[in-house]
Amino acid sequence: MIWKKIKLFLPVALGTLGGFLYYSFIGCNGSCAITGNPVNSTLYGSLMGLILTDWKKIKSLFTRKGEQE
């Protein structure tokens, strides 16, 4: 069960790290909307990681057994 959660949330963590590293090494000096601010760049990276996850598996982790929508 723990491994399933790690596999699902790992893309978000890697996206967050990637967004921050992109700001640190490539980002511009305030004129860019996303990469000019470390917070925006980090949030954008985590959003991209969230898009890469499998939504159906995330939903199944937070529902009880036998409970359906």
PDB file of N, CA, C, O and CB in Angstrom:
ATOM      1  N   MET A   1       0.819  -1.195   0.000  1.00  0.00           N
ATOM      2  CA  MET A   1       0.000   0.000   0.000  1.00  0.00           C
ATOM      3  C   MET A   1       0.865   1.262   0.000  1.00  0.00           C
ATOM      4  O   MET A   1       0.564   2.221  -0.711  1.00  0.00           O
ATOM      5  CB  MET A   1      -0.933  -0.004   1.204  1.00  0.00           C
ATOM      6  N   ILE A   2       1.924   1.262   0.785  1.00  0.00           N
ATOM      7  CA  ILE A   2       2.815   2.424   0.850  1.00  0.00           C
ATOM      8  C   ILE A   2       3.498   2.629  -0.504  1.00  0.00           C
ATOM      9  O   ILE A   2       3.632   3.766  -0.955  1.00  0.00           O
ATOM     10  CB  ILE A   2       3.877   2.244   1.974  1.00  0.00           C
ATOM     11  N   TRP A   3       3.924   1.559  -1.150  1.00  0.00           N
ATOM     12  CA  TRP A   3       4.601   1.673  -2.438  1.00  0.00           C
ATOM     13  C   TRP A   3       3.674   2.282  -3.494  1.00  0.00           C
ATOM     14  O   TRP A   3       4.132   3.038  -4.351  1.00  0.00           O
ATOM     15  CB  TRP A   3       5.100   0.297  -2.901  1.00  0.00           C
ATOM     16  N   LYS A   4       2.384   1.963  -3.443  1.00  0.00           N
ATOM     17  CA  LYS A   4       1.426   2.534  -4.388  1.00  0.00           C
ATOM     18  C   LYS A   4       1.321   4.043  -4.209  1.00  0.00           C
ATOM     19  O   LYS A   4       1.260   4.786  -5.188  1.00  0.00           O
ATOM     20  CB  LYS A   4       0.049   1.885  -4.216  1.00  0.00           C
ATOM     21  N   LYS A   5       1.299   4.494  -2.959  1.00  0.00           N
ATOM     22  CA  LYS A   5       1.228   5.931  -2.698  1.00  0.00           C
ATOM     23  C   LYS A   5       2.498   6.637  -3.148  1.00  0.00           C
ATOM     24  O   LYS A   5       2.442   7.740  -3.693  1.00  0.00           O
ATOM     25  CB  LYS A   5       0.985   6.191  -1.214  1.00  0.00           C
ATOM     26  N   ILE A   6       3.634   6.004  -2.921  1.00  0.00           N
ATOM     27  CA  ILE A   6       4.902   6.600  -3.344  1.00  0.00           C
ATOM     28  C   ILE A   6       4.944   6.727  -4.860  1.00  0.00           C
ATOM     29  O   ILE A   6       5.375   7.751  -5.390  1.00  0.00           O
ATOM     30  CB  ILE A   6       6.096   5.760  -2.844  1.00  0.00           C
ATOM     31  N   LYS A   7       4.495   5.686  -5.558  1.00  0.00           N
ATOM     32  CA  LYS A   7       4.496   5.729  -7.021  1.00  0.00           C
ATOM     33  C   LYS A   7       3.567   6.800  -7.569  1.00  0.00           C
ATOM     34  O   LYS A   7       3.834   7.360  -8.633  1.00  0.00           O
ATOM     35  CB  LYS A   7       4.100   4.381  -7.580  1.00  0.00           C
ATOM     36  N   LEU A   8       2.494   7.092  -6.874  1.00  0.00           N
ATOM     37  CA  LEU A   8       1.551   8.092  -7.350  1.00  0.00           C
ATOM     38  C   LEU A   8       2.003   9.518  -7.050  1.00  0.00           C
ATOM     39  O   LEU A   8       1.772  10.418  -7.858  1.00  0.00           O
ATOM     40  CB  LEU A   8       0.201   7.849  -6.734  1.00  0.00           C
ATOM     41  N   PHE A   9       2.634   9.736  -5.918  1.00  0.00           N
ATOM     42  CA  PHE A   9       3.017  11.088  -5.538  1.00  0.00           C
ATOM     43  C   PHE A   9       4.448  11.437  -5.932  1.00  0.00           C
ATOM     44  O   PHE A   9       4.858  12.589  -5.785  1.00  0.00           O
ATOM     45  CB  PHE A   9       2.848  11.263  -4.060  1.00  0.00           C
ATOM     46  N   LEU A  10       5.204  10.486  -6.419  1.00  0.00           N
ATOM     47  CA  LEU A  10       6.566  10.743  -6.861  1.00  0.00           C
ATOM     48  C   LEU A  10       6.623  11.717  -8.037  1.00  0.00           C
ATOM     49  O   LEU A  10       7.498  12.583  -8.036  1.00  0.00           O
ATOM     50  CB  LEU A  10       7.234   9.445  -7.241  1.00  0.00           C
ATOM     51  N   PRO A  11       5.748  11.629  -9.036  1.00  0.00           N
ATOM     52  CA  PRO A  11       5.795  12.628 -10.114  1.00  0.00           C
ATOM     53  C   PRO A  11       5.560  14.058  -9.633  1.00  0.00           C
ATOM     54  O   PRO A  11       6.137  14.993 -10.187  1.00  0.00           O
ATOM     55  CB  PRO A  11       4.771  12.287 -11.164  1.00  0.00           C
ATOM     56  N   VAL A  12       4.734  14.241  -8.624  1.00  0.00           N
ATOM     57  CA  VAL A  12       4.490  15.587  -8.083  1.00  0.00           C
ATOM     58  C   VAL A  12       5.759  16.101  -7.395  1.00  0.00           C
ATOM     59  O   VAL A  12       6.148  17.254  -7.582  1.00  0.00           O
ATOM     60  CB  VAL A  12       3.288  15.576  -7.079  1.00  0.00           C
ATOM     61  N   ALA A  13       6.392  15.249  -6.610  1.00  0.00           N
ATOM     62  CA  ALA A  13       7.620  15.649  -5.927  1.00  0.00           C
ATOM     63  C   ALA A  13       8.733  15.953  -6.928  1.00  0.00           C
ATOM     64  O   ALA A  13       9.472  16.923  -6.761  1.00  0.00           O
ATOM     65  CB  ALA A  13       8.069  14.554  -4.955  1.00  0.00           C
ATOM     66  N   LEU A  14       8.851  15.137  -7.951  1.00  0.00           N
ATOM     67  CA  LEU A  14       9.877  15.381  -8.966  1.00  0.00           C
ATOM     68  C   LEU A  14       9.563  16.637  -9.780  1.00  0.00           C
ATOM     69  O   LEU A  14      10.474  17.369 -10.165  1.00  0.00           O
ATOM     70  CB  LEU A  14      10.003  14.168  -9.898  1.00  0.00           C
ATOM     71  N   GLY A  15       8.298  16.885 -10.039  1.00  0.00           N
ATOM     72  CA  GLY A  15       7.912  18.109 -10.734  1.00  0.00           C
ATOM     73  C   GLY A  15       8.215  19.350  -9.918  1.00  0.00           C
ATOM     74  O   GLY A  15       8.654  20.367 -10.455  1.00  0.00           O
ATOM     75  N   THR A  16       7.977  19.263  -8.614  1.00  0.00           N
ATOM     76  CA  THR A  16       8.292  20.380  -7.727  1.00  0.00           C
ATOM     77  C   THR A  16       9.786  20.663  -7.721  1.00  0.00           C
ATOM     78  O   THR A  16      10.207  21.814  -7.834  1.00  0.00           O
ATOM     79  CB  THR A  16       7.806  20.091  -6.306  1.00  0.00           C
ATOM     80  N   LEU A  17      10.570  19.628  -7.592  1.00  0.00           N
ATOM     81  CA  LEU A  17      12.028  19.783  -7.620  1.00  0.00           C
ATOM     82  C   LEU A  17      12.492  20.305  -8.970  1.00  0.00           C
ATOM     83  O   LEU A  17      13.361  21.174  -9.043  1.00  0.00           O
ATOM     84  CB  LEU A  17      12.719  18.448  -7.307  1.00  0.00           C
ATOM     85  N   GLY A  18      11.913  19.776 -10.034  1.00  0.00           N
ATOM     86  CA  GLY A  18      12.283  20.231 -11.375  1.00  0.00           C
ATOM     87  C   GLY A  18      11.931  21.692 -11.603  1.00  0.00           C
ATOM     88  O   GLY A  18      12.703  22.418 -12.230  1.00  0.00           O
ATOM     89  N   GLY A  19      10.788  22.137 -11.112  1.00  0.00           N
ATOM     90  CA  GLY A  19      10.402  23.542 -11.241  1.00  0.00           C
ATOM     91  C   GLY A  19      11.350  24.465 -10.511  1.00  0.00           C
ATOM     92  O   GLY A  19      11.711  25.525 -11.022  1.00  0.00           O
ATOM     93  N   PHE A  20      11.753  24.068  -9.318  1.00  0.00           N
ATOM     94  CA  PHE A  20      12.697  24.893  -8.567  1.00  0.00           C
ATOM     95  C   PHE A  20      14.069  24.909  -9.227  1.00  0.00           C
ATOM     96  O   PHE A  20      14.707  25.958  -9.317  1.00  0.00           O
ATOM     97  CB  PHE A  20      12.816  24.390  -7.132  1.00  0.00           C
ATOM     98  N   LEU A  21      14.524  23.747  -9.690  1.00  0.00           N
ATOM     99  CA  LEU A  21      15.818  23.702 -10.374  1.00  0.00           C
ATOM    100  C   LEU A  21      15.795  24.488 -11.677  1.00  0.00           C
ATOM    101  O   LEU A  21      16.795  25.104 -12.046  1.00  0.00           O
ATOM    102  CB  LEU A  21      16.219  22.261 -10.651  1.00  0.00           C
ATOM    103  N   TYR A  22      14.679  24.472 -12.369  1.00  0.00           N
ATOM    104  CA  TYR A  22      14.549  25.263 -13.590  1.00  0.00           C
ATOM    105  C   TYR A  22      14.678  26.747 -13.269  1.00  0.00           C
ATOM    106  O   TYR A  22      15.350  27.485 -13.990  1.00  0.00           O
ATOM    107  CB  TYR A  22      13.202  24.976 -14.286  1.00  0.00           C
ATOM    108  N   TYR A  23      14.039  27.183 -12.196  1.00  0.00           N
ATOM    109  CA  TYR A  23      14.170  28.584 -11.779  1.00  0.00           C
ATOM    110  C   TYR A  23      15.617  28.907 -11.414  1.00  0.00           C
ATOM    111  O   TYR A  23      16.136  29.959 -11.788  1.00  0.00           O
ATOM    112  CB  TYR A  23      13.244  28.881 -10.584  1.00  0.00           C
ATOM    113  N   SER A  24      16.259  28.007 -10.689  1.00  0.00           N
ATOM    114  CA  SER A  24      17.614  28.264 -10.213  1.00  0.00           C
ATOM    115  C   SER A  24      18.633  28.362 -11.345  1.00  0.00           C
ATOM    116  O   SER A  24      19.506  29.229 -11.315  1.00  0.00           O
ATOM    117  CB  SER A  24      18.030  27.181  -9.256  1.00  0.00           C
ATOM    118  N   PHE A  25      18.533  27.491 -12.332  1.00  0.00           N
ATOM    119  CA  PHE A  25      19.568  27.429 -13.360  1.00  0.00           C
ATOM    120  C   PHE A  25      19.205  28.153 -14.656  1.00  0.00           C
ATOM    121  O   PHE A  25      20.092  28.660 -15.342  1.00  0.00           O
ATOM    122  CB  PHE A  25      19.873  26.004 -13.667  1.00  0.00           C
ATOM    123  N   ILE A  26      17.921  28.210 -15.003  1.00  0.00           N
ATOM    124  CA  ILE A  26      17.526  28.748 -16.305  1.00  0.00           C
ATOM    125  C   ILE A  26      16.646  29.984 -16.176  1.00  0.00           C
ATOM    126  O   ILE A  26      16.641  30.817 -17.083  1.00  0.00           O
ATOM    127  CB  ILE A  26      16.799  27.688 -17.105  1.00  0.00           C
ATOM    128  N   GLY A  27      15.916  30.132 -15.102  1.00  0.00           N
ATOM    129  CA  GLY A  27      14.920  31.190 -14.945  1.00  0.00           C
ATOM    130  C   GLY A  27      15.421  32.582 -15.287  1.00  0.00           C
ATOM    131  O   GLY A  27      16.622  32.845 -15.230  1.00  0.00           O
ATOM    132  N   CYS A  28      14.508  33.471 -15.641  1.00  0.00           N
ATOM    133  CA  CYS A  28      14.882  34.825 -16.039  1.00  0.00           C
ATOM    134  C   CYS A  28      14.764  35.791 -14.862  1.00  0.00           C
ATOM    135  O   CYS A  28      14.359  35.401 -13.767  1.00  0.00           O
ATOM    136  CB  CYS A  28      14.004  35.301 -17.205  1.00  0.00           C
ATOM    137  N   ASN A  29      15.121  37.050 -15.096  1.00  0.00           N
ATOM    138  CA  ASN A  29      15.202  38.036 -14.016  1.00  0.00           C
ATOM    139  C   ASN A  29      13.935  38.859 -13.869  1.00  0.00           C
ATOM    140  O   ASN A  29      13.985  40.074 -14.060  1.00  0.00           O
ATOM    141  CB  ASN A  29      16.366  38.955 -14.250  1.00  0.00           C
ATOM    142  N   GLY A  30      12.836  38.274 -13.547  1.00  0.00           N
ATOM    143  CA  GLY A  30      11.630  39.000 -13.215  1.00  0.00           C
ATOM    144  C   GLY A  30      10.713  39.342 -14.372  1.00  0.00           C
ATOM    145  O   GLY A  30       9.571  39.735 -14.132  1.00  0.00           O
ATOM    146  N   SER A  31      11.145  39.216 -15.596  1.00  0.00           N
ATOM    147  CA  SER A  31      10.276  39.598 -16.712  1.00  0.00           C
ATOM    148  C   SER A  31       9.388  38.445 -17.184  1.00  0.00           C
ATOM    149  O   SER A  31       8.467  38.666 -17.970  1.00  0.00           O
ATOM    150  CB  SER A  31      11.117  40.101 -17.873  1.00  0.00           C
ATOM    151  N   CYS A  32       9.641  37.247 -16.730  1.00  0.00           N
ATOM    152  CA  CYS A  32       8.841  36.089 -17.124  1.00  0.00           C
ATOM    153  C   CYS A  32       7.791  35.806 -16.043  1.00  0.00           C
ATOM    154  O   CYS A  32       8.068  35.925 -14.849  1.00  0.00           O
ATOM    155  CB  CYS A  32       9.749  34.838 -17.356  1.00  0.00           C
ATOM    156  N   ALA A  33       6.607  35.439 -16.470  1.00  0.00           N
ATOM    157  CA  ALA A  33       5.526  35.214 -15.509  1.00  0.00           C
ATOM    158  C   ALA A  33       5.753  33.964 -14.661  1.00  0.00           C
ATOM    159  O   ALA A  33       5.485  33.969 -13.459  1.00  0.00           O
ATOM    160  CB  ALA A  33       4.199  35.101 -16.238  1.00  0.00           C
ATOM    161  N   ILE A  34       6.243  32.899 -15.281  1.00  0.00           N
ATOM    162  CA  ILE A  34       6.396  31.642 -14.544  1.00  0.00           C
ATOM    163  C   ILE A  34       7.794  31.515 -13.952  1.00  0.00           C
ATOM    164  O   ILE A  34       7.932  31.215 -12.766  1.00  0.00           O
ATOM    165  CB  ILE A  34       6.107  30.448 -15.458  1.00  0.00           C
ATOM    166  N   THR A  35       8.814  31.733 -14.740  1.00  0.00           N
ATOM    167  CA  THR A  35      10.172  31.456 -14.274  1.00  0.00           C
ATOM    168  C   THR A  35      10.836  32.645 -13.600  1.00  0.00           C
ATOM    169  O   THR A  35      11.978  32.519 -13.160  1.00  0.00           O
ATOM    170  CB  THR A  35      11.017  31.009 -15.422  1.00  0.00           C
ATOM    171  N   GLY A  36      10.175  33.797 -13.497  1.00  0.00           N
ATOM    172  CA  GLY A  36      10.762  34.953 -12.833  1.00  0.00           C
ATOM    173  C   GLY A  36      10.631  34.908 -11.319  1.00  0.00           C
ATOM    174  O   GLY A  36      11.262  35.704 -10.623  1.00  0.00           O
ATOM    175  N   ASN A  37       9.833  34.003 -10.802  1.00  0.00           N
ATOM    176  CA  ASN A  37       9.572  33.909  -9.371  1.00  0.00           C
ATOM    177  C   ASN A  37       9.731  32.440  -8.959  1.00  0.00           C
ATOM    178  O   ASN A  37       9.178  31.558  -9.617  1.00  0.00           O
ATOM    179  CB  ASN A  37       8.135  34.457  -9.013  1.00  0.00           C
ATOM    180  N   PRO A  38      10.480  32.161  -7.875  1.00  0.00           N
ATOM    181  CA  PRO A  38      10.672  30.752  -7.497  1.00  0.00           C
ATOM    182  C   PRO A  38       9.378  30.055  -7.075  1.00  0.00           C
ATOM    183  O   PRO A  38       9.226  28.855  -7.300  1.00  0.00           O
ATOM    184  CB  PRO A  38      11.674  30.661  -6.372  1.00  0.00           C
ATOM    185  N   VAL A  39       8.457  30.783  -6.473  1.00  0.00           N
ATOM    186  CA  VAL A  39       7.197  30.171  -6.045  1.00  0.00           C
ATOM    187  C   VAL A  39       6.374  29.750  -7.262  1.00  0.00           C
ATOM    188  O   VAL A  39       5.849  28.637  -7.305  1.00  0.00           O
ATOM    189  CB  VAL A  39       6.388  31.151  -5.161  1.00  0.00           C
ATOM    190  N   ASN A  40       6.264  30.640  -8.247  1.00  0.00           N
ATOM    191  CA  ASN A  40       5.497  30.311  -9.451  1.00  0.00           C
ATOM    192  C   ASN A  40       6.119  29.141 -10.202  1.00  0.00           C
ATOM    193  O   ASN A  40       5.409  28.249 -10.667  1.00  0.00           O
ATOM    194  CB  ASN A  40       5.401  31.529 -10.371  1.00  0.00           C
ATOM    195  N   SER A  41       7.427  29.144 -10.319  1.00  0.00           N
ATOM    196  CA  SER A  41       8.107  28.074 -11.040  1.00  0.00           C
ATOM    197  C   SER A  41       7.945  26.733 -10.333  1.00  0.00           C
ATOM    198  O   SER A  41       7.741  25.710 -10.987  1.00  0.00           O
ATOM    199  CB  SER A  41       9.585  28.404 -11.198  1.00  0.00           C
ATOM    200  N   THR A  42       8.034  26.729  -9.001  1.00  0.00           N
ATOM    201  CA  THR A  42       7.872  25.500  -8.224  1.00  0.00           C
ATOM    202  C   THR A  42       6.438  24.981  -8.309  1.00  0.00           C
ATOM    203  O   THR A  42       6.221  23.780  -8.474  1.00  0.00           O
ATOM    204  CB  THR A  42       8.260  25.741  -6.759  1.00  0.00           C
ATOM    205  N   LEU A  43       5.461  25.877  -8.196  1.00  0.00           N
ATOM    206  CA  LEU A  43       4.063  25.455  -8.298  1.00  0.00           C
ATOM    207  C   LEU A  43       3.735  24.940  -9.698  1.00  0.00           C
ATOM    208  O   LEU A  43       2.987  23.974  -9.847  1.00  0.00           O
ATOM    209  CB  LEU A  43       3.131  26.615  -7.939  1.00  0.00           C
ATOM    210  N   TYR A  44       4.286  25.575 -10.708  1.00  0.00           N
ATOM    211  CA  TYR A  44       4.062  25.119 -12.075  1.00  0.00           C
ATOM    212  C   TYR A  44       4.662  23.726 -12.283  1.00  0.00           C
ATOM    213  O   TYR A  44       4.050  22.879 -12.934  1.00  0.00           O
ATOM    214  CB  TYR A  44       4.665  26.118 -13.081  1.00  0.00           C
ATOM    215  N   GLY A  45       5.850  23.489 -11.737  1.00  0.00           N
ATOM    216  CA  GLY A  45       6.465  22.169 -11.837  1.00  0.00           C
ATOM    217  C   GLY A  45       5.656  21.105 -11.124  1.00  0.00           C
ATOM    218  O   GLY A  45       5.512  19.991 -11.628  1.00  0.00           O
ATOM    219  N   SER A  46       5.125  21.437  -9.949  1.00  0.00           N
ATOM    220  CA  SER A  46       4.314  20.451  -9.232  1.00  0.00           C
ATOM    221  C   SER A  46       2.999  20.193  -9.962  1.00  0.00           C
ATOM    222  O   SER A  46       2.493  19.071  -9.934  1.00  0.00           O
ATOM    223  CB  SER A  46       4.038  20.924  -7.796  1.00  0.00           C
ATOM    224  N   LEU A  47       2.443  21.202 -10.608  1.00  0.00           N
ATOM    225  CA  LEU A  47       1.238  21.009 -11.404  1.00  0.00           C
ATOM    226  C   LEU A  47       1.508  20.082 -12.586  1.00  0.00           C
ATOM    227  O   LEU A  47       0.681  19.228 -12.906  1.00  0.00           O
ATOM    228  CB  LEU A  47       0.705  22.355 -11.899  1.00  0.00           C
ATOM    229  N   MET A  48       2.645  20.243 -13.226  1.00  0.00           N
ATOM    230  CA  MET A  48       3.006  19.367 -14.340  1.00  0.00           C
ATOM    231  C   MET A  48       3.201  17.923 -13.854  1.00  0.00           C
ATOM    232  O   MET A  48       2.840  16.980 -14.558  1.00  0.00           O
ATOM    233  CB  MET A  48       4.291  19.879 -15.032  1.00  0.00           C
ATOM    234  N   GLY A  49       3.766  17.748 -12.665  1.00  0.00           N
ATOM    235  CA  GLY A  49       3.900  16.410 -12.094  1.00  0.00           C
ATOM    236  C   GLY A  49       2.552  15.808 -11.747  1.00  0.00           C
ATOM    237  O   GLY A  49       2.350  14.604 -11.902  1.00  0.00           O
ATOM    238  N   LEU A  50       1.626  16.639 -11.276  1.00  0.00           N
ATOM    239  CA  LEU A  50       0.290  16.166 -10.950  1.00  0.00           C
ATOM    240  C   LEU A  50      -0.454  15.703 -12.191  1.00  0.00           C
ATOM    241  O   LEU A  50      -1.221  14.741 -12.135  1.00  0.00           O
ATOM    242  CB  LEU A  50      -0.497  17.256 -10.248  1.00  0.00           C
ATOM    243  N   ILE A  51      -0.236  16.374 -13.300  1.00  0.00           N
ATOM    244  CA  ILE A  51      -0.881  15.977 -14.548  1.00  0.00           C
ATOM    245  C   ILE A  51      -0.389  14.605 -15.001  1.00  0.00           C
ATOM    246  O   ILE A  51      -1.134  13.862 -15.638  1.00  0.00           O
ATOM    247  CB  ILE A  51      -0.620  17.022 -15.642  1.00  0.00           C
ATOM    248  N   LEU A  52       0.849  14.265 -14.681  1.00  0.00           N
ATOM    249  CA  LEU A  52       1.420  12.994 -15.100  1.00  0.00           C
ATOM    250  C   LEU A  52       0.970  11.802 -14.257  1.00  0.00           C
ATOM    251  O   LEU A  52       1.250  10.659 -14.617  1.00  0.00           O
ATOM    252  CB  LEU A  52       2.904  13.088 -15.063  1.00  0.00           C
ATOM    253  N   THR A  53       0.281  12.044 -13.148  1.00  0.00           N
ATOM    254  CA  THR A  53      -0.167  10.931 -12.310  1.00  0.00           C
ATOM    255  C   THR A  53      -1.434  10.306 -12.879  1.00  0.00           C
ATOM    256  O   THR A  53      -2.116  10.905 -13.711  1.00  0.00           O
ATOM    257  CB  THR A  53      -0.411  11.403 -10.868  1.00  0.00           C
ATOM    258  N   ASP A  54      -1.738   9.108 -12.424  1.00  0.00           N
ATOM    259  CA  ASP A  54      -2.933   8.402 -12.865  1.00  0.00           C
ATOM    260  C   ASP A  54      -4.075   8.749 -11.912  1.00  0.00           C
ATOM    261  O   ASP A  54      -4.070   8.326 -10.756  1.00  0.00           O
ATOM    262  CB  ASP A  54      -2.693   6.857 -12.919  1.00  0.00           C
ATOM    263  N   TRP A  55      -5.046   9.512 -12.390  1.00  0.00           N
ATOM    264  CA  TRP A  55      -6.121  10.037 -11.552  1.00  0.00           C
ATOM    265  C   TRP A  55      -6.994   8.945 -10.956  1.00  0.00           C
ATOM    266  O   TRP A  55      -7.445   9.074  -9.817  1.00  0.00           O
ATOM    267  CB  TRP A  55      -6.976  10.978 -12.350  1.00  0.00           C
ATOM    268  N   LYS A  56      -7.239   7.887 -11.690  1.00  0.00           N
ATOM    269  CA  LYS A  56      -8.106   6.823 -11.177  1.00  0.00           C
ATOM    270  C   LYS A  56      -7.469   6.119  -9.985  1.00  0.00           C
ATOM    271  O   LYS A  56      -8.162   5.741  -9.041  1.00  0.00           O
ATOM    272  CB  LYS A  56      -8.415   5.808 -12.279  1.00  0.00           C
ATOM    273  N   LYS A  57      -6.161   5.943 -10.027  1.00  0.00           N
ATOM    274  CA  LYS A  57      -5.486   5.290  -8.907  1.00  0.00           C
ATOM    275  C   LYS A  57      -5.460   6.193  -7.682  1.00  0.00           C
ATOM    276  O   LYS A  57      -5.570   5.702  -6.559  1.00  0.00           O
ATOM    277  CB  LYS A  57      -4.062   4.896  -9.297  1.00  0.00           C
ATOM    278  N   ILE A  58      -5.319   7.483  -7.868  1.00  0.00           N
ATOM    279  CA  ILE A  58      -5.338   8.403  -6.734  1.00  0.00           C
ATOM    280  C   ILE A  58      -6.709   8.377  -6.070  1.00  0.00           C
ATOM    281  O   ILE A  58      -6.812   8.349  -4.843  1.00  0.00           O
ATOM    282  CB  ILE A  58      -4.981   9.838  -7.185  1.00  0.00           C
ATOM    283  N   LYS A  59      -7.746   8.387  -6.873  1.00  0.00           N
ATOM    284  CA  LYS A  59      -9.109   8.356  -6.333  1.00  0.00           C
ATOM    285  C   LYS A  59      -9.345   7.071  -5.541  1.00  0.00           C
ATOM    286  O   LYS A  59     -10.011   7.099  -4.506  1.00  0.00           O
ATOM    287  CB  LYS A  59     -10.145   8.477  -7.471  1.00  0.00           C
ATOM    288  N   SER A  60      -8.804   5.945  -6.017  1.00  0.00           N
ATOM    289  CA  SER A  60      -9.017   4.676  -5.320  1.00  0.00           C
ATOM    290  C   SER A  60      -8.279   4.627  -3.983  1.00  0.00           C
ATOM    291  O   SER A  60      -8.682   3.873  -3.097  1.00  0.00           O
ATOM    292  CB  SER A  60      -8.568   3.516  -6.199  1.00  0.00           C
ATOM    293  N   LEU A  61      -7.219   5.401  -3.812  1.00  0.00           N
ATOM    294  CA  LEU A  61      -6.506   5.409  -2.539  1.00  0.00           C
ATOM    295  C   LEU A  61      -7.313   6.082  -1.432  1.00  0.00           C
ATOM    296  O   LEU A  61      -7.173   5.734  -0.259  1.00  0.00           O
ATOM    297  CB  LEU A  61      -5.171   6.107  -2.697  1.00  0.00           C
ATOM    298  N   PHE A  62      -8.158   7.045  -1.804  1.00  0.00           N
ATOM    299  CA  PHE A  62      -8.862   7.817  -0.807  1.00  0.00           C
ATOM    300  C   PHE A  62     -10.319   7.410  -0.615  1.00  0.00           C
ATOM    301  O   PHE A  62     -11.044   8.064   0.134  1.00  0.00           O
ATOM    302  CB  PHE A  62      -8.797   9.242  -1.166  1.00  0.00           C
ATOM    303  N   THR A  63     -10.755   6.356  -1.268  1.00  0.00           N
ATOM    304  CA  THR A  63     -12.111   5.850  -1.051  1.00  0.00           C
ATOM    305  C   THR A  63     -12.035   4.565  -0.236  1.00  0.00           C
ATOM    306  O   THR A  63     -11.050   3.830  -0.305  1.00  0.00           O
ATOM    307  CB  THR A  63     -12.844   5.603  -2.405  1.00  0.00           C
ATOM    308  N   ARG A  64     -13.058   4.311   0.516  1.00  0.00           N
ATOM    309  CA  ARG A  64     -13.096   3.095   1.332  1.00  0.00           C
ATOM    310  C   ARG A  64     -13.483   1.913   0.473  1.00  0.00           C
ATOM    311  O   ARG A  64     -14.108   2.062  -0.577  1.00  0.00           O
ATOM    312  CB  ARG A  64     -14.079   3.245   2.508  1.00  0.00           C
ATOM    313  N   LYS A  65     -13.102   0.737   0.934  1.00  0.00           N
ATOM    314  CA  LYS A  65     -13.452  -0.477   0.197  1.00  0.00           C
ATOM    315  C   LYS A  65     -14.948  -0.673   0.224  1.00  0.00           C
ATOM    316  O   LYS A  65     -15.578  -0.534   1.272  1.00  0.00           O
ATOM    317  CB  LYS A  65     -12.740  -1.708   0.782  1.00  0.00           C
ATOM    318  N   GLY A  66     -15.523  -0.995  -0.923  1.00  0.00           N
ATOM    319  CA  GLY A  66     -16.946  -1.195  -1.022  1.00  0.00           C
ATOM    320  C   GLY A  66     -17.748   0.063  -1.268  1.00  0.00           C
ATOM    321  O   GLY A  66     -18.936  -0.004  -1.586  1.00  0.00           O
ATOM    322  N   GLU A  67     -17.112   1.202  -1.125  1.00  0.00           N
ATOM    323  CA  GLU A  67     -17.790   2.484  -1.343  1.00  0.00           C
ATOM    324  C   GLU A  67     -17.587   2.908  -2.790  1.00  0.00           C
ATOM    325  O   GLU A  67     -16.458   2.956  -3.278  1.00  0.00           O
ATOM    326  CB  GLU A  67     -17.258   3.580  -0.364  1.00  0.00           C
ATOM    327  N   GLN A  68     -18.668   3.210  -3.463  1.00  0.00           N
ATOM    328  CA  GLN A  68     -18.586   3.634  -4.852  1.00  0.00           C
ATOM    329  C   GLN A  68     -19.275   4.967  -5.009  1.00  0.00           C
ATOM    330  O   GLN A  68     -20.131   5.344  -4.209  1.00  0.00           O
ATOM    331  CB  GLN A  68     -19.206   2.589  -5.790  1.00  0.00           C
ATOM    332  N   GLU A  69     -18.887   5.675  -6.057  1.00  0.00           N
ATOM    333  CA  GLU A  69     -19.467   6.989  -6.317  1.00  0.00           C
ATOM    334  C   GLU A  69     -20.751   6.898  -7.044  1.00  0.00           C
ATOM    335  O   GLU A  69     -21.368   7.922  -7.340  1.00  0.00           O
ATOM    336  CB  GLU A  69     -18.532   7.837  -7.086  1.00  0.00           C
TER     337      GLU A  69
END
